[in-house]
């Protein structure tokens, strides 16, 4: 017998190594082909951009280039952080891809 009640809206998120349920409406970001190309190039050349959480819903972008990590001082919302992540990938792709 299947459950016929209302489904909760939200998603599971990772924070401090724990999985939590977020009832916030998290918007998805569809990256372009150029952004995927830049991300693939960066990852194959030792450049990683990822989301770093200090507290729930307080997110920064962390950039690791050949083992050296830097965390951005700016905080981002859920709906803007994925777009900004791909902007960083594109920036490093254009800077180092000669």
Secondary structure, DSSP 8 states (H G I E B T S, - for coil): ----S-----EEEEETTEEEEE-S--------HHHHHHHHHHHHTTEEEEEEEEETTEEEEEEEETTEEEE-S--B-HHHHHHHHHHHHHHHHHHH--
